[in-house]
Amino acid sequence: MAVELKRLIEKVANYDITLIAGKSGINRAVSWVHMVENEEAACFLDGYEVAFLTGVGIVGKDTLLSLIRAIYENNATGVIINIGPFIEEIPDDVIEFCDANNFPLFSVPWKIHLAEIIKIFCFTISKDDQSSLQIASAFKNAILFPKQEELYMVYLSQNGFLPSWCYNVCSIKLYNSNGEFLPLSRLELISVGLDNYLSHHKHKNYACFSNNDEILVIIANHSDSECHSMSDDILSYLKKALPEEEKYLIGIGRATKSVRCLFKSHNQAHAIQKLNQNGQIDSTMFSYSEMGIYRLLIGIEDSDIITDYYNKTIAPLEAYDDANNSDLCKILRSYLFHNGSVKDTADELFVHRNTINYKLAKISDILDVDLSCLESRVQLYLAFMIKNIM
């Protein structure tokens, strides 16, 4: 769980710290702290920091408002100002800006040493990070090494995640307009923001963390309706938080019987993402429960069964196409997806019906199947669906 600014402020309540503006943002997450005395230093913020300032660096044309604006635009969580010889009082325009942008602004009198507050903040964040890393590491081990229970069972139990609970894995993959996955540093920032968003919306029993090229949200001990509510909030956050050039793929696997089966839900989430990426399912569908007949195929744990089925159905036709530069697979796919209608197939592909009939006869010979038989068509239809998840 992310450390909220509100919780940090409660830790230093006896340090005469006063909320001046931006009360609505008090529940935002905090990743670290940073001294920011000028606009140039604000550029070094990574996001979700609490900025501390005394005003010593405000010179020339710079104003407190321009510095606060720079801190806000670099995605800080809030700012704490040391009132004293450099900033005697906070101007109204600064207060108005922070209130308008829900950007928490606090004041601390000069007699209070900022170093003491910073030390408490850093200790609290570090302790929370240690717990979060332990939970994340345990869940990663549960996915990668399910049979080695000593790598995750005790750690999860100690942090309130019971082994007997059901678990859904939500995988989120993010990429830019060029189709390249976002760097880990960006994933970590989005993960912190998502964690804070879910916590603020009163969700419990979950873990949110980055994992290689994805963000994982482990949803624990949730009913179907609770899981649906959380997935709605995950989607809502991504739509609000990501710029237009950043895209996402979501997959939510089936609820497991226990934490020992976490890898199954993780694999299913990836299969759903692949279907979405290839345009084989509606882009608004990302949960296992919405997958229709794909649920059966995604649920097959032995990949050799999938490969063997495909090799004995469609693979020979693909090999023929490759060797002869033909389009029989394309013809067959269209024919099957049009419920065996030669007319609709011909219309879609802009060819004569006689051409379709000729090529269907060729397909029947190559695969040694009767395409007029419903069972044969169903088997081939499933083979094309299998290809979509391979």
Contacts in CASP RR format, 6 or more apart in sequence:
PFRMAT RR
TARGET T0000
AUTHOR 0000-0000-0000
METHOD contacts of the structure
MODEL  1
MAVELKRLIEKVANYDITLIAGKSGINRAVSWVHMVENEEAACFLDGYEV
AFLTGVGIVGKDTLLSLIRAIYENNATGVIINIGPFIEEIPDDVIEFCDA
NNFPLFSVPWKIHLAEIIKIFCFTISKDDQSSLQIASAFKNAILFPKQEE
LYMVYLSQNGFLPSWCYNVCSIKLYNSNGEFLPLSRLELISVGLDNYLSH
HKHKNYACFSNNDEILVIIANHSDSECHSMSDDILSYLKKALPEEEKYLI
GIGRATKSVRCLFKSHNQAHAIQKLNQNGQIDSTMFSYSEMGIYRLLIGI
EDSDIITDYYNKTIAPLEAYDDANNSDLCKILRSYLFHNGSVKDTADELF
VHRNTINYKLAKISDILDVDLSCLESRVQLYLAFMIKNIM
1 128 0 8 1.000
1 132 0 8 1.000
1 195 0 8 1.000
1 199 0 8 1.000
2 29 0 8 1.000
2 30 0 8 1.000
2 128 0 8 1.000
2 192 0 8 1.000
2 193 0 8 1.000
2 195 0 8 1.000
2 196 0 8 1.000
2 199 0 8 1.000
3 29 0 8 1.000
3 30 0 8 1.000
3 124 0 8 1.000
3 125 0 8 1.000
3 128 0 8 1.000
4 26 0 8 1.000
4 27 0 8 1.000
4 28 0 8 1.000
4 29 0 8 1.000
4 30 0 8 1.000
4 196 0 8 1.000
4 199 0 8 1.000
4 200 0 8 1.000
5 25 0 8 1.000
5 26 0 8 1.000
5 27 0 8 1.000
5 28 0 8 1.000
5 29 0 8 1.000
5 30 0 8 1.000
5 50 0 8 1.000
5 77 0 8 1.000
5 78 0 8 1.000
5 104 0 8 1.000
6 26 0 8 1.000
6 27 0 8 1.000
7 124 0 8 1.000
8 30 0 8 1.000
8 50 0 8 1.000
8 120 0 8 1.000
8 121 0 8 1.000
8 124 0 8 1.000
8 125 0 8 1.000
9 17 0 8 1.000
9 19 0 8 1.000
9 26 0 8 1.000
9 106 0 8 1.000
11 120 0 8 1.000
11 121 0 8 1.000
11 124 0 8 1.000
12 117 0 8 1.000
12 120 0 8 1.000
12 121 0 8 1.000
15 108 0 8 1.000
15 112 0 8 1.000
15 116 0 8 1.000
15 117 0 8 1.000
16 108 0 8 1.000
16 109 0 8 1.000
16 111 0 8 1.000
16 112 0 8 1.000
17 80 0 8 1.000
17 106 0 8 1.000
17 107 0 8 1.000
17 108 0 8 1.000
17 112 0 8 1.000
17 117 0 8 1.000
18 106 0 8 1.000
18 107 0 8 1.000
18 108 0 8 1.000
19 26 0 8 1.000
19 104 0 8 1.000
19 105 0 8 1.000
19 106 0 8 1.000
20 90 0 8 1.000
20 95 0 8 1.000
20 98 0 8 1.000
20 105 0 8 1.000
20 106 0 8 1.000
20 107 0 8 1.000
21 94 0 8 1.000
21 95 0 8 1.000
21 96 0 8 1.000
21 98 0 8 1.000
21 99 0 8 1.000
21 103 0 8 1.000
21 104 0 8 1.000
21 105 0 8 1.000
22 98 0 8 1.000
22 99 0 8 1.000
22 101 0 8 1.000
22 102 0 8 1.000
22 103 0 8 1.000
22 104 0 8 1.000
22 105 0 8 1.000
23 99 0 8 1.000
23 102 0 8 1.000
23 104 0 8 1.000
24 102 0 8 1.000
25 102 0 8 1.000
25 103 0 8 1.000
25 104 0 8 1.000
26 104 0 8 1.000
27 196 0 8 1.000
27 200 0 8 1.000
28 48 0 8 1.000
28 77 0 8 1.000
28 78 0 8 1.000
28 104 0 8 1.000
28 196 0 8 1.000
29 48 0 8 1.000
29 77 0 8 1.000
29 192 0 8 1.000
29 193 0 8 1.000
29 195 0 8 1.000
29 196 0 8 1.000
30 48 0 8 1.000
30 49 0 8 1.000
30 50 0 8 1.000
30 77 0 8 1.000
30 121 0 8 1.000
30 125 0 8 1.000
31 46 0 8 1.000
31 47 0 8 1.000
31 48 0 8 1.000
31 49 0 8 1.000
31 77 0 8 1.000
31 125 0 8 1.000
31 189 0 8 1.000
31 192 0 8 1.000
32 46 0 8 1.000
32 48 0 8 1.000
32 49 0 8 1.000
32 50 0 8 1.000
32 122 0 8 1.000
32 125 0 8 1.000
33 49 0 8 1.000
33 50 0 8 1.000
33 51 0 8 1.000
33 52 0 8 1.000
33 118 0 8 1.000
33 121 0 8 1.000
33 122 0 8 1.000
33 125 0 8 1.000
34 41 0 8 1.000
34 44 0 8 1.000
34 45 0 8 1.000
34 49 0 8 1.000
34 50 0 8 1.000
34 51 0 8 1.000
34 52 0 8 1.000
34 76 0 8 1.000
35 41 0 8 1.000
35 51 0 8 1.000
35 52 0 8 1.000
35 53 0 8 1.000
35 114 0 8 1.000
36 42 0 8 1.000
36 45 0 8 1.000
36 51 0 8 1.000
36 52 0 8 1.000
36 53 0 8 1.000
36 67 0 8 1.000
36 71 0 8 1.000
36 76 0 8 1.000
36 79 0 8 1.000
37 53 0 8 1.000
37 54 0 8 1.000
37 55 0 8 1.000
37 56 0 8 1.000
37 57 0 8 1.000
37 58 0 8 1.000
38 57 0 8 1.000
38 58 0 8 1.000
38 59 0 8 1.000
38 62 0 8 1.000
38 67 0 8 1.000
39 62 0 8 1.000
39 66 0 8 1.000
39 67 0 8 1.000
39 70 0 8 1.000
42 51 0 8 1.000
42 67 0 8 1.000
42 70 0 8 1.000
42 71 0 8 1.000
42 73 0 8 1.000
42 74 0 8 1.000
42 76 0 8 1.000
43 70 0 8 1.000
43 74 0 8 1.000
45 51 0 8 1.000
45 71 0 8 1.000
45 74 0 8 1.000
45 75 0 8 1.000
45 76 0 8 1.000
46 75 0 8 1.000
46 185 0 8 1.000
46 189 0 8 1.000
47 74 0 8 1.000
47 75 0 8 1.000
47 76 0 8 1.000
47 77 0 8 1.000
47 189 0 8 1.000
48 75 0 8 1.000
48 76 0 8 1.000
48 77 0 8 1.000
48 189 0 8 1.000
48 192 0 8 1.000
48 193 0 8 1.000
49 76 0 8 1.000
49 77 0 8 1.000
50 76 0 8 1.000
50 77 0 8 1.000
50 78 0 8 1.000
50 79 0 8 1.000
50 80 0 8 1.000
50 121 0 8 1.000
51 71 0 8 1.000
51 76 0 8 1.000
51 78 0 8 1.000
51 79 0 8 1.000
51 80 0 8 1.000
52 79 0 8 1.000
52 80 0 8 1.000
52 82 0 8 1.000
52 114 0 8 1.000
52 117 0 8 1.000
52 118 0 8 1.000
53 67 0 8 1.000
53 79 0 8 1.000
53 80 0 8 1.000
53 81 0 8 1.000
53 82 0 8 1.000
53 87 0 8 1.000
54 81 0 8 1.000
54 82 0 8 1.000
54 84 0 8 1.000
54 86 0 8 1.000
54 87 0 8 1.000
54 114 0 8 1.000
55 64 0 8 1.000
55 67 0 8 1.000
55 81 0 8 1.000
55 82 0 8 1.000
55 86 0 8 1.000
55 87 0 8 1.000
56 86 0 8 1.000
57 86 0 8 1.000
58 64 0 8 1.000
58 67 0 8 1.000
58 86 0 8 1.000
58 87 0 8 1.000
64 87 0 8 1.000
64 90 0 8 1.000
64 91 0 8 1.000
64 94 0 8 1.000
65 91 0 8 1.000
65 93 0 8 1.000
65 94 0 8 1.000
65 97 0 8 1.000
68 79 0 8 1.000
68 94 0 8 1.000
68 97 0 8 1.000
68 98 0 8 1.000
68 103 0 8 1.000
68 105 0 8 1.000
69 97 0 8 1.000
71 78 0 8 1.000
71 79 0 8 1.000
72 78 0 8 1.000
72 97 0 8 1.000
72 98 0 8 1.000
72 101 0 8 1.000
72 103 0 8 1.000
75 189 0 8 1.000
76 103 0 8 1.000
77 104 0 8 1.000
78 103 0 8 1.000
78 104 0 8 1.000
78 105 0 8 1.000
78 106 0 8 1.000
79 98 0 8 1.000
79 103 0 8 1.000
79 104 0 8 1.000
79 105 0 8 1.000
79 106 0 8 1.000
80 106 0 8 1.000
80 107 0 8 1.000
80 108 0 8 1.000
80 114 0 8 1.000
80 117 0 8 1.000
81 87 0 8 1.000
81 90 0 8 1.000
81 105 0 8 1.000
81 106 0 8 1.000
81 107 0 8 1.000
81 108 0 8 1.000
82 107 0 8 1.000
82 108 0 8 1.000
82 109 0 8 1.000
82 110 0 8 1.000
82 112 0 8 1.000
82 114 0 8 1.000
83 89 0 8 1.000
83 90 0 8 1.000
83 107 0 8 1.000
83 108 0 8 1.000
83 109 0 8 1.000
83 110 0 8 1.000
84 109 0 8 1.000
84 110 0 8 1.000
85 110 0 8 1.000
90 105 0 8 1.000
90 107 0 8 1.000
94 105 0 8 1.000
95 105 0 8 1.000
97 103 0 8 1.000
98 104 0 8 1.000
98 105 0 8 1.000
108 114 0 8 1.000
108 117 0 8 1.000
131 159 0 8 1.000
132 207 0 8 1.000
132 209 0 8 1.000
134 155 0 8 1.000
134 159 0 8 1.000
135 155 0 8 1.000
135 156 0 8 1.000
135 159 0 8 1.000
135 161 0 8 1.000
135 207 0 8 1.000
135 209 0 8 1.000
136 207 0 8 1.000
136 209 0 8 1.000
136 211 0 8 1.000
137 155 0 8 1.000
138 151 0 8 1.000
138 152 0 8 1.000
138 155 0 8 1.000
138 156 0 8 1.000
138 159 0 8 1.000
138 161 0 8 1.000
139 152 0 8 1.000
139 156 0 8 1.000
139 207 0 8 1.000
139 209 0 8 1.000
139 216 0 8 1.000
139 218 0 8 1.000
139 262 0 8 1.000
140 211 0 8 1.000
141 148 0 8 1.000
141 151 0 8 1.000
141 152 0 8 1.000
142 151 0 8 1.000
142 152 0 8 1.000
142 156 0 8 1.000
142 259 0 8 1.000
142 260 0 8 1.000
142 262 0 8 1.000
142 263 0 8 1.000
143 169 0 8 1.000
143 262 0 8 1.000
143 263 0 8 1.000
143 266 0 8 1.000
144 263 0 8 1.000
145 151 0 8 1.000
145 152 0 8 1.000
146 260 0 8 1.000
146 261 0 8 1.000
146 262 0 8 1.000
146 263 0 8 1.000
149 260 0 8 1.000
152 259 0 8 1.000
153 163 0 8 1.000
153 259 0 8 1.000
156 162 0 8 1.000
156 163 0 8 1.000
156 259 0 8 1.000
157 163 0 8 1.000
161 205 0 8 1.000
161 207 0 8 1.000
161 220 0 8 1.000
161 259 0 8 1.000
162 221 0 8 1.000
163 258 0 8 1.000
163 259 0 8 1.000
163 260 0 8 1.000
164 258 0 8 1.000
165 205 0 8 1.000
165 220 0 8 1.000
165 221 0 8 1.000
165 258 0 8 1.000
165 259 0 8 1.000
166 220 0 8 1.000
166 221 0 8 1.000
166 222 0 8 1.000
166 255 0 8 1.000
166 256 0 8 1.000
166 257 0 8 1.000
166 258 0 8 1.000
167 218 0 8 1.000
167 219 0 8 1.000
167 220 0 8 1.000
167 221 0 8 1.000
167 255 0 8 1.000
167 256 0 8 1.000
167 258 0 8 1.000
167 259 0 8 1.000
167 261 0 8 1.000
167 262 0 8 1.000
167 265 0 8 1.000
168 218 0 8 1.000
168 219 0 8 1.000
168 222 0 8 1.000
168 227 0 8 1.000
168 252 0 8 1.000
168 253 0 8 1.000
168 254 0 8 1.000
168 255 0 8 1.000
168 256 0 8 1.000
168 265 0 8 1.000
169 216 0 8 1.000
169 217 0 8 1.000
169 218 0 8 1.000
169 219 0 8 1.000
169 252 0 8 1.000
169 253 0 8 1.000
169 262 0 8 1.000
169 265 0 8 1.000
169 266 0 8 1.000
169 268 0 8 1.000
169 269 0 8 1.000
170 216 0 8 1.000
170 217 0 8 1.000
170 218 0 8 1.000
170 219 0 8 1.000
170 230 0 8 1.000
170 231 0 8 1.000
170 234 0 8 1.000
170 250 0 8 1.000
170 251 0 8 1.000
170 252 0 8 1.000
170 253 0 8 1.000
170 269 0 8 1.000
171 214 0 8 1.000
171 215 0 8 1.000
171 216 0 8 1.000
171 250 0 8 1.000
171 251 0 8 1.000
171 252 0 8 1.000
171 266 0 8 1.000
171 269 0 8 1.000
171 270 0 8 1.000
171 273 0 8 1.000
172 194 0 8 1.000
172 214 0 8 1.000
172 215 0 8 1.000
172 216 0 8 1.000
172 217 0 8 1.000
172 234 0 8 1.000
172 238 0 8 1.000
172 248 0 8 1.000
172 249 0 8 1.000
172 250 0 8 1.000
172 251 0 8 1.000
173 181 0 8 1.000
173 213 0 8 1.000
173 214 0 8 1.000
173 215 0 8 1.000
173 248 0 8 1.000
173 249 0 8 1.000
173 273 0 8 1.000
174 181 0 8 1.000
174 182 0 8 1.000
174 186 0 8 1.000
174 187 0 8 1.000
174 190 0 8 1.000
174 215 0 8 1.000
174 242 0 8 1.000
174 246 0 8 1.000
174 247 0 8 1.000
174 248 0 8 1.000
174 249 0 8 1.000
175 181 0 8 1.000
175 182 0 8 1.000
175 246 0 8 1.000
175 247 0 8 1.000
175 248 0 8 1.000
175 249 0 8 1.000
176 182 0 8 1.000
176 245 0 8 1.000
176 246 0 8 1.000
176 247 0 8 1.000
177 245 0 8 1.000
177 246 0 8 1.000
177 247 0 8 1.000
179 247 0 8 1.000
181 213 0 8 1.000
182 190 0 8 1.000
182 246 0 8 1.000
184 210 0 8 1.000
184 212 0 8 1.000
187 210 0 8 1.000
187 213 0 8 1.000
187 214 0 8 1.000
187 215 0 8 1.000
188 210 0 8 1.000
190 215 0 8 1.000
190 241 0 8 1.000
190 242 0 8 1.000
191 208 0 8 1.000
191 209 0 8 1.000
191 210 0 8 1.000
191 215 0 8 1.000
193 237 0 8 1.000
193 241 0 8 1.000
194 208 0 8 1.000
194 215 0 8 1.000
194 217 0 8 1.000
194 234 0 8 1.000
194 237 0 8 1.000
194 238 0 8 1.000
194 241 0 8 1.000
195 208 0 8 1.000
197 233 0 8 1.000
197 237 0 8 1.000
197 241 0 8 1.000
198 206 0 8 1.000
198 208 0 8 1.000
198 217 0 8 1.000
198 230 0 8 1.000
198 233 0 8 1.000
198 234 0 8 1.000
198 237 0 8 1.000
201 233 0 8 1.000
203 229 0 8 1.000
203 230 0 8 1.000
203 233 0 8 1.000
205 219 0 8 1.000
205 220 0 8 1.000
205 221 0 8 1.000
205 222 0 8 1.000
206 217 0 8 1.000
206 218 0 8 1.000
206 219 0 8 1.000
206 220 0 8 1.000
206 230 0 8 1.000
207 216 0 8 1.000
207 217 0 8 1.000
207 218 0 8 1.000
207 220 0 8 1.000
208 215 0 8 1.000
208 216 0 8 1.000
208 217 0 8 1.000
208 218 0 8 1.000
209 215 0 8 1.000
209 216 0 8 1.000
210 216 0 8 1.000
216 266 0 8 1.000
217 230 0 8 1.000
217 234 0 8 1.000
218 262 0 8 1.000
219 227 0 8 1.000
219 230 0 8 1.000
219 252 0 8 1.000
222 230 0 8 1.000
222 255 0 8 1.000
224 255 0 8 1.000
224 289 0 8 1.000
227 252 0 8 1.000
227 255 0 8 1.000
227 287 0 8 1.000
228 287 0 8 1.000
231 250 0 8 1.000
231 252 0 8 1.000
231 286 0 8 1.000
231 287 0 8 1.000
234 250 0 8 1.000
235 250 0 8 1.000
238 248 0 8 1.000
238 250 0 8 1.000
242 248 0 8 1.000
249 273 0 8 1.000
249 276 0 8 1.000
249 277 0 8 1.000
249 286 0 8 1.000
250 272 0 8 1.000
250 273 0 8 1.000
250 276 0 8 1.000
250 286 0 8 1.000
251 268 0 8 1.000
251 269 0 8 1.000
251 270 0 8 1.000
251 272 0 8 1.000
251 273 0 8 1.000
251 276 0 8 1.000
251 286 0 8 1.000
251 287 0 8 1.000
252 269 0 8 1.000
252 272 0 8 1.000
252 286 0 8 1.000
252 287 0 8 1.000
252 288 0 8 1.000
253 265 0 8 1.000
253 266 0 8 1.000
253 268 0 8 1.000
253 269 0 8 1.000
253 272 0 8 1.000
253 287 0 8 1.000
253 288 0 8 1.000
254 264 0 8 1.000
254 265 0 8 1.000
254 268 0 8 1.000
254 288 0 8 1.000
254 289 0 8 1.000
254 295 0 8 1.000
254 299 0 8 1.000
255 265 0 8 1.000
256 262 0 8 1.000
256 264 0 8 1.000
256 265 0 8 1.000
264 299 0 8 1.000
264 301 0 8 1.000
265 288 0 8 1.000
267 298 0 8 1.000
267 301 0 8 1.000
268 288 0 8 1.000
268 298 0 8 1.000
268 299 0 8 1.000
269 288 0 8 1.000
271 294 0 8 1.000
271 298 0 8 1.000
271 389 0 8 1.000
272 281 0 8 1.000
272 285 0 8 1.000
272 286 0 8 1.000
272 287 0 8 1.000
272 288 0 8 1.000
272 291 0 8 1.000
272 294 0 8 1.000
272 298 0 8 1.000
273 286 0 8 1.000
274 388 0 8 1.000
274 389 0 8 1.000
275 281 0 8 1.000
275 291 0 8 1.000
275 294 0 8 1.000
275 388 0 8 1.000
275 389 0 8 1.000
276 283 0 8 1.000
276 285 0 8 1.000
276 286 0 8 1.000
278 388 0 8 1.000
280 385 0 8 1.000
280 388 0 8 1.000
281 291 0 8 1.000
281 294 0 8 1.000
285 291 0 8 1.000
288 295 0 8 1.000
288 298 0 8 1.000
289 295 0 8 1.000
291 298 0 8 1.000
293 382 0 8 1.000
293 385 0 8 1.000
294 385 0 8 1.000
294 389 0 8 1.000
297 306 0 8 1.000
297 382 0 8 1.000
297 385 0 8 1.000
297 386 0 8 1.000
297 389 0 8 1.000
298 389 0 8 1.000
300 306 0 8 1.000
306 386 0 8 1.000
306 389 0 8 1.000
306 390 0 8 1.000
307 390 0 8 1.000
309 382 0 8 1.000
309 383 0 8 1.000
309 386 0 8 1.000
310 383 0 8 1.000
310 386 0 8 1.000
310 387 0 8 1.000
310 390 0 8 1.000
313 367 0 8 1.000
313 379 0 8 1.000
313 380 0 8 1.000
313 382 0 8 1.000
313 383 0 8 1.000
314 329 0 8 1.000
314 332 0 8 1.000
314 380 0 8 1.000
314 383 0 8 1.000
314 384 0 8 1.000
314 387 0 8 1.000
316 366 0 8 1.000
316 367 0 8 1.000
317 328 0 8 1.000
317 329 0 8 1.000
317 332 0 8 1.000
317 363 0 8 1.000
317 366 0 8 1.000
317 367 0 8 1.000
318 329 0 8 1.000
320 326 0 8 1.000
320 328 0 8 1.000
320 366 0 8 1.000
321 327 0 8 1.000
321 328 0 8 1.000
321 329 0 8 1.000
327 359 0 8 1.000
328 359 0 8 1.000
328 362 0 8 1.000
328 363 0 8 1.000
328 366 0 8 1.000
330 349 0 8 1.000
331 345 0 8 1.000
331 349 0 8 1.000
331 356 0 8 1.000
331 359 0 8 1.000
331 360 0 8 1.000
331 363 0 8 1.000
332 360 0 8 1.000
332 363 0 8 1.000
332 380 0 8 1.000
333 384 0 8 1.000
334 345 0 8 1.000
334 348 0 8 1.000
334 349 0 8 1.000
335 341 0 8 1.000
335 342 0 8 1.000
335 345 0 8 1.000
335 356 0 8 1.000
335 360 0 8 1.000
335 371 0 8 1.000
336 377 0 8 1.000
336 380 0 8 1.000
336 381 0 8 1.000
336 384 0 8 1.000
337 381 0 8 1.000
337 384 0 8 1.000
338 344 0 8 1.000
338 345 0 8 1.000
338 348 0 8 1.000
340 371 0 8 1.000
340 377 0 8 1.000
342 353 0 8 1.000
342 356 0 8 1.000
342 357 0 8 1.000
342 360 0 8 1.000
343 353 0 8 1.000
345 356 0 8 1.000
346 352 0 8 1.000
346 353 0 8 1.000
346 355 0 8 1.000
346 356 0 8 1.000
349 356 0 8 1.000
360 371 0 8 1.000
363 369 0 8 1.000
363 371 0 8 1.000
364 370 0 8 1.000
364 371 0 8 1.000
367 380 0 8 1.000
369 376 0 8 1.000
369 379 0 8 1.000
369 380 0 8 1.000
370 376 0 8 1.000
371 377 0 8 1.000
END
